[in-house]
Structure formats: structure tokens, C-alpha cells
Amino acid sequence: MVLGGGIGRSADLLLRPLEEALHERSPMRPRLEATRLGQDAVLLGAVATALETARPEVFERRTAAVS
């Protein structure tokens, strides 16, 4: 799990308590990491999601136009 934005900036204070809480409540043991992207993490995630969503549409239209 990646902690970004304001939470990521406070990772030095939050990582240990979050890991302990997750380990108490979940059989899974996710690894927690703080992002180095800071506030840009949310923006970059949104752009990546938009590109992933739009890519099939763009290529389907391009392929249909060539055929």
C-alpha cells in the first residue's frame, strides 16, 4: 500500500502505527510505503487512470478508421 499526499508526508509518524493496526485486523500483511511524489501522487494517479480508460477507445477508433 502506498501512502501519498499529506499522509505520505507524515509517514515517519504513521507507518509503524498503521502497520500494527493492519496486522491486528487483517490476516494479510500488506507492505506500506510512502510515496516520494507528495501532493502530485493524486494527480498522477488520476492521469494514469484516465489514460488507461481512454486507450482502448482511441485504438478501437483508429483501427476502425483504417479498416
Stockholm file with secondary structure:
# STOCKHOLM 1.0

chainA/1-67         MVLGGGIGRSADLLLRPLEEALHERSPMRPRLEATRLGQDAVLLGAVATALETARPEVFERRTAAVS
#=GR chainA/1-67 SS CEECHHHHHTHHHHHHHHHHHHHHHCSSCCCCEECSSTTHHHHHHHHHHHHHHHHHHHHHHHHHHHC
#=GC SS_cons        CEECHHHHHTHHHHHHHHHHHHHHHCSSCCCCEECSSTTHHHHHHHHHHHHHHHHHHHHHHHHHHHC
//
